Amino acid sequence: MFDYPRPCAGMVVVKDGALLMLRRGHQPRRGFLDFPGGFVDANEAIDVAARRELREETGLTVGRIESLGYYLDRYHLRGFGYFPTLNFYWLARWRSGVPRAADDAASAEWMPLARVGRAVAWKHMSAVLREVRRRVG
C-alpha cells in the first residue's frame, strides 16, 4: 500500500504523575491502550496534527508541547495488510478540562504512569513510555 512510512502524530498528556490513555474502540488493536493520535493529513504540520487528534479524541486542548521523538512501527489495515508508520510524539502537561472519549476511542482515563505497561496497542509505545519516564519521573 505504501512504500514509505506514513506519518502519525500523538500527544502524551501528563497530570499529577498520570498519563491520559485511551482504550481503542476499533480495529486494529481494539481494546488496547493508546495515546491520543492518528495519521497526519496532507499538508498538515505534524505538531498541528497531534493537537487536532487530541481535540478530536478527547475534547482537550493543551498549551506548550515538547517533542518526545519519533518511532518506527507498522499498522495493519484489513484488506490491505501492513504498512510502515513513522510516529511523532509530543509531551504536554494537563491544565484543565475533563477528557471524554470521542472519535475512535472507546474510553479515556488518567492512568498512573507506573500502571501503563504491556497492554499498549503498538510496539513502539514501550520506547515512548521509557522516554516519558525519563522526563517525568
C-alpha positions in Angstrom: 0.0 0.0 0.0 2.8 2.5 1.0 6.4 2.2 0.1 7.4 4.8 2.6 6.3 5.3 6.3 3.0 7.0 6.8 3.4 9.9 9.3 1.4 9.7 12.6 1.3 12.2 15.4 0.5 11.6 19.1 0.2 13.5 22.3 1.2 12.3 25.7 -0.6 14.3 28.3 0.6 14.2 31.9 -1.4 15.1 35.0 0.0 14.6 38.6 2.1 11.6 37.5 -0.7 10.0 35.4 -1.0 9.7 31.7 -4.1 10.3 29.6 -4.7 6.9 28.0 -7.4 5.9 25.5 -8.9 2.4 25.1 -9.1 1.7 21.3 -12.7 1.3 20.2 -12.0 -0.1 16.7 -9.6 -2.5 14.9 -6.8 -2.7 14.7 -5.9 -3.4 18.3 -9.4 -2.8 19.6 -9.4 -2.7 23.5 -5.7 -1.9 23.8 -4.3 1.2 25.4 -3.2 4.0 23.2 -2.2 7.7 23.3 -4.4 10.3 21.6 -3.1 10.5 18.0 -3.5 9.4 14.4 -2.5 9.9 10.8 -1.2 13.3 9.7 -3.4 14.8 6.9 -1.8 16.1 3.7 -0.1 19.4 4.1 -0.7 19.4 7.9 2.2 20.2 10.2 2.9 17.2 12.5 2.5 19.1 15.8 -0.8 20.6 14.5 -1.9 17.0 13.7 -1.1 15.9 17.3 -3.2 18.8 18.7 -6.0 18.0 16.3 -6.1 14.4 17.2 -6.1 15.2 20.9 -9.0 17.5 20.5 -11.0 15.1 18.3 -10.4 12.1 20.5 -10.7 13.7 24.0 -12.0 17.3 23.6 -8.9 18.6 25.4 -6.5 21.3 24.2 -3.1 21.9 25.6 -0.6 24.8 25.8 3.1 24.4 25.3 4.3 21.0 24.0 7.8 19.4 23.7 9.0 16.8 21.3 9.4 13.3 22.7 10.9 12.0 19.4 9.8 9.7 16.6 9.4 6.0 16.4 9.0 3.5 13.6 6.3 0.8 13.6 3.7 -0.7 11.3 0.0 -0.6 11.0 -2.5 -3.1 9.7 -5.5 -2.3 7.6 -7.8 -5.2 6.9 -7.8 -5.9 3.2 -4.5 -4.1 2.6 -2.1 -5.7 5.1 0.7 -4.0 7.0 2.4 -0.7 6.1 5.2 1.2 7.9 4.4 4.2 10.1 6.7 7.0 11.5 5.1 8.0 14.8 5.9 11.5 16.2 5.1 12.2 19.8 4.8 15.4 21.9 4.6 15.7 25.7 2.1 18.2 27.3 1.1 19.0 30.8 -2.7 19.0 31.6 -4.1 22.3 32.6 -7.9 22.0 32.6 -10.8 20.1 31.3 -12.2 16.6 31.6 -11.3 14.2 28.8 -14.2 12.5 27.1 -13.8 9.6 24.7 -14.8 10.5 21.1 -13.9 9.7 17.5 -12.4 6.1 17.6 -11.7 6.0 21.3 -13.9 3.7 23.5 -12.8 5.3 26.7 -10.4 7.9 28.1 -8.8 7.8 31.6 -6.0 9.1 33.6 -3.7 6.1 34.4 -0.7 6.3 36.8 2.5 6.1 34.8 3.6 3.0 36.8 0.4 1.1 35.7 0.8 1.7 31.9 2.5 -1.5 30.8 2.1 -4.3 28.4 -1.5 -3.7 27.3 -0.4 -0.9 24.9 -1.5 -1.0 21.3 1.8 -0.7 19.4 5.3 -2.0 19.9 6.9 1.4 19.7 4.9 2.7 22.7 7.3 0.9 25.0 10.1 3.2 23.8 7.8 6.3 24.2 7.0 5.2 27.7 10.7 4.9 28.6 11.3 8.5 27.3 8.3 9.8 29.3 9.5 8.1 32.5 13.0 9.6 31.9 11.5 13.1 31.6 8.6 13.0 34.0 9.9 10.6 36.6 
